[in-house]
Amino acid sequence: MITVLETLEKIGIVPVIKIDDAEKAVPLAKALAAGGIPCAEITFRTAQGEEAVRRIAKEAPDVLLGAGTVLTTEQVDCAIGAGAQFIVSPGFNPRVVEYCIQKGIPIIPGCANPSDVERALEFGLEVVKFFPAEQAGGLKYIKAISAPYANLKFIPTGGINAGNVAKYIAFEKILACGGSWMADSDLINAGEFEKIAALSREAMLTMLGFTVMYVGTNAKGDEAAIKAAQLLSSLFGFVSMNGTNSIFTGDSTEALKASAPGAHLHIAVGTNSIARAVAWLERNGIEIDHAGAKKDAKGGMIAVCLKETILGFAVHLHQIKK
């Protein structure tokens, strides 16, 4: 069974939503999901928060739903009763944390220093919110503070936006990033749900950082691969590098020595986070060849192919080296 935290990690972005009018809650949730972000953290900063959670839980059940800015155990009860699947707090309140653990609901408390982190560890937590992220030192601070805590992951929130989300998400100890730039209060209150959907999609693509790394040929044998590489080198002066399975010529051309999917060619697409990219593609109906995935020494996926070819091109997805 996939846990709430595992699902959040696969999505990678947690929209932090302030609802002033509960009537806007369901259209908002559907817009986020349409843009590729099927989750939301509805803050309890307004009187409409609980009702917004209740409506989304009932009418958009595929959206993973959390309650944010939860400060008391009474609010925990309200959030759970309304249908929240996880709780987020701005700081570390031991009473709220313990209460959530007793209730069996995931709690992500705010932590901004080692003392907070160690209190979280005492409660057996594996994920904390780092808030306010940019104001408290940003990614450099997270990297420094996380070093002694090997198994802890962070959800930075506060100052995260389209300009820095890719940088944050590339760090292995970031579970997800919280932010509101794709669905701020002005857009919600104005009913700009199509724009929210578009900004959500843009946010996901920015986070994943897809880029064409190189184009490859399926040479079907050492001799053909070598011949192709020699021709490119002689014509254009590209330097060739002969590897075990393929020959690279320059930075953008590969000749595979063995047969591979694709009539003749393949496109290598790089991403900041291959696991999240795979989840994104699968949510969009794309089948992935998990059986043929390449993994590193730690068992992490570093390359995988899409099952379907595109105009004869196979598509290879690669983790960009961090």
Secondary structure, DSSP 4 states (H G I P E B T S, - for coil): ---HHHHHHHH-EEEEE--S-GGGHHHHHHHHHHTT--EEEEETTSTTHHHHHHHHHHH-TTSEEEEES--SHHHHHHHHHHT-SEEE-SS--HHHHHHHHHHT--EE-B--SHHHHHHHHHTT--EEEETTTTTTTHHHHHHHHHTT-TT-EEEEBSS--TTTHHHHHTSTTB--EEE-TTS-HHHHHTT-HHHHHHHHHHHHHHHHT-EEEEEEEE--SHHHHHHHHHHHHHHH-PPEEE-SSEEEETTTEEEESS--SSSSEEEEEEES-HHHHHHHHHHTT--EEEEEEEE-TTS-EEEEEESS-BTTEEEEEEEPP-
